[in-house]
Amino acid sequence: MSRRIFLLGGHNTAFIGKGHPDFVWKNHPDFGKRENPTLEEHLAEAVAGAFKTTGVDPERVDKGYVGNFVGELFCQQGHLGAALAGSHPGLAGKAMMRVEAACASGGLAIACAVDAIRAGSDTVLVAGVEVQTTVSAREGADYLARASHYRRQRSIDEFTFPALFGRRTKAYRERYGVTEEDIGRVAVKAYANANKNPLAHMKARKMDLATAGSANDRNPCFLQNAEYAPYIKMSDCSQVSDGASAALIVSEEGLRAAGKTEADAIEIIGYGHSTASLYEDGDLTQLWTTKAAAEKAYRAAGIGAGDIEVCEVHDCFTVTELLMIEALGLAAPGEGAALVRDGVTEIGGRVPVNTGGGLVGFGHPVGATGVKQGIEIWKQMKGLAGGYQVPGRPRVGVTANMGGDDRTVMVTAFRNVG
């Protein structure tokens, strides 16, 4: 890094959707009496929370970036750079822009902030927001299928992405002999961590291995694609969530201007951004784009996989967490399930992964996820994670945020310097 860069802190809203006790839908007792927060309200809450948490004066913000994928479809709202400028009175007239990279939009917003600090900015606001509960599940699945090569892949199933990762699950299990129960353990861990996290979408929902480890009445397979249907159940999926996250990225000068020290922040010591062709699929049993991004991040940060003490990975489906663990070098190909089975990735394990529940448990408001991951690493490193705090204070942490089917990936490395 040409300049030292810090994540000073941030704020996540509650991630809500069907299954969350505060989410209003047609079977909720408050249906017709109140409405769920809008995209604008989620964004404003996250931004206000970030300023309150960090003590940064909004007037000191040089630039801002907001990650969002499909605001035009779910909310009929684009031009979200201007929405970020409108989220707080102190941001009027600031340089703001939207970043879009499907589910990696939030991670790429962080990359833009890092580059802005390198170029001379001192205080940069990053945010991510998505509201996805405004339409039916089937219509929403069609919107989200825009992250695939729509012309080529949309027809795989009406639920395009579950089918694409059902395809990966089938290939992975057949190559490495991984069982359905092995993959089910990822869901059990995700829900258990979410049950400790007051902001998690699935904070009130329990999951056990008897349910997650095989298809059953409580946990059915739901695809119409006969080949891939047996490989994806409801518990294998990340949540369709609404929510927002916001954080402040600062230089050393920005840190001093906020009246903070390195003990309040975590240092961004490197990132890797890799993008693969939308028009090709490649080996279904490995996340090669994630691996490439991780290698870039490790080189920039001067670390190796063995240095990682806490990790946030993009578990859009349960199998993806295993593939991510392997792509990051925490396990050899096909060995990710063993780490989960042996408790290595538990909150109290050697390398805790997705301590707040990940996308499966915490939720997945697409544009917010990459920013949320960085905030979660900051919380763990500063001992602020409450009921899901890992033991001690991790020194090195990594986030991996993926867009589409391993098409765009942002891997970021952090160091606890305080």
HURA-V590843 format. One line per field, one symbol per residue. ss: DSSP state (2 for helix, 1 for strand, 0 for the rest). phi: phi as a letter, one per 40 degrees, with the letter a starting at -180 (. if undefined). psi: psi as a letter, one per 20 degrees, with the letter a starting at -180 (. if undefined). A space follows every 50 residues. Layout:
# HURA-V590843
ss: ???
phi: ???
psi: ???
This chain:
# HURA-V590843
ss: 00001111111100010000000000000010010000222222222222 22220002220011111000222200000222222000222000111110 02222222222222222200001111111100000022222222222002 22222200022222222222222222000222222222222222000000 00000000222200010010100000002220122210010111111111 12222220000222011111111110000000000002222222222222 20002220011110001222222222200000000222222000000000 01100002222001022222222222222220000222000000011111 111000011111111000
phi: .cbcbbcciaabcccbidhcccccbcccccdgbabcdcdccdcccccccc ccccgccdccccaabbcabbdcccbfbbfccccccccadccdgccbacbb afccdcccccdccccccdchcbbbcbaaaabbbcbcdccccccccccccd ccbdccacbdcdcccccccdcccccbgccccdccccccccccccccbccc dbcbbcabcccccacaccaccbcccccbdcbbbdccbcccbbiabaabbb ccccccccgbbcccbbccbiabbbbbcccbbgcccaccccdccccccccc cgbbdcccbaabbccdbdccccccdcccgcacdgbcccccccgcccdccc bcbfcchgccbchacdccdccddccccdcccbgbcgcbcccgbdcbbbbb bbbgcgcbbbbbbbbcbc
psi: phqqpqohrapprpoqapiphipoahjqhjpihrqqqrggggghgggghg hgghjpphhipgrqpppqglhhghjkoblighhghiiphiipiroqqqpp lcijgghhhgghgghgghiiqhoppprqqppjjirrhgghhgghiiiang hhihihqhngghghihggggggghgikprhhghhhggggghgghiioiiq gkhjpqprhhghirprhimqqiqhohhigiiprgiiqrqnqqrqqqrppq rhghghhikrrhiirqpoiqqpoqprpijqgapiiqnhhggggghggggh ikrrhiipiqpornmhqghhgghggghijiqqpijhhhgghjjhjrhjah npplhjiahhghrmoghhghgggghhgggghjkjjcikpqqaoqhpqqqo pppbmkgppopppqpoi.
